[in-house]
Amino acid sequence: MKVKAYTLSTCPHCRMTKQFLTDNNVEFEYVDVDLLTGEKRTEVLREVYRLTGGYSFPVITVGDAVIVGFNRERLQQVLELT
C-alpha cells in the first residue's frame, strides 16, 4: 500500500503523523506544502482539495483511504497495525 502525507513544516499534528509512521516502520512519502512555491504548490494544494474538500493538514492517503488530521486509531486500522 502506498502511503503519502501532505503536511506543513510548522504543524505539530503533521510532525506527530510523520513520527507515528516512522515509529511503526511504515514506508511513506511526504510533502511539506508550505515549503513549495509556484506551480508545484498550486498543484499540490489542488490535490489536497480534491481529496478532502478543504485545506486541513495533515492529509494522509493509504491506498484509497484518506485521513485528515492526526488520528492514531484510524491510522492503525487502515495500516493494519496491532
N, C-alpha and C positions, 0 to 999 in steps of 0.2 A: 504494500500500500504506500502510495506517495503521500508524504506529509509536508505541508508548506504552511508557513506562518507569515502573515502580514503584520508588521509590528511598527512601533515608534521607538526610537532610541532612548527617549526620556520617560517612557511609560513603565511604571512599576509592575503592572499586570503583564505587560509584554515580557519583561525580564523574568518574571516568575514562570511564564509559559515556556520560555526558552530553557530555563533551568530545569523545569519539570521534565521536558523532553530529553534533555541531556542526561539527567539523573537516571532516567529509565531506559537509557541506551537506545532511544528512538532516533533513527536517521531522519533528518529533516533539513529542509532549506528554508531560509527566511529572508525577508527584505525589510529593512528599516525605511519605511515610506518617507519619513520626514527628512531623510538624508539624500533622497533622489531629487533631481532637478529636471526641468524642461519636460519634453515629451514623454520620457520614461516615467516621471512622476505622474503625469496626467494619465498615462496608460494604466499604471498600477492602481490609481485611485478609481478609474472606471471599472477595473476588475473587482475591486473591493465592493463597490456599489452594486455591481451586477450580482455578486454573491450574497450580499446582505441587505441591500436596500438602504444602506446608510454608511456612515463613516466612523463606526466604533472600532476600537482596537483593544486587544489583538483579534485577528481573524485567523483561524486555523482550519485548513482543509485536510481531511484524512479520507483519501479516495473521494467519494461523492458527498461525504458528510461535511457540513460547515458548522464550526463552533465560533460564536462571537463571545469574547471575553475569556478570562482565565477560569475555566470550570473543570477542576481536578476530576470530579466524579465522571463527567461526560467524556473527558479525555481518556480516562482509564477504561471506560466502557467501549468507546469507539476503537481504541488501540488494543483492546482485549488484554489489558494488563491485570495482573492479580493483586 
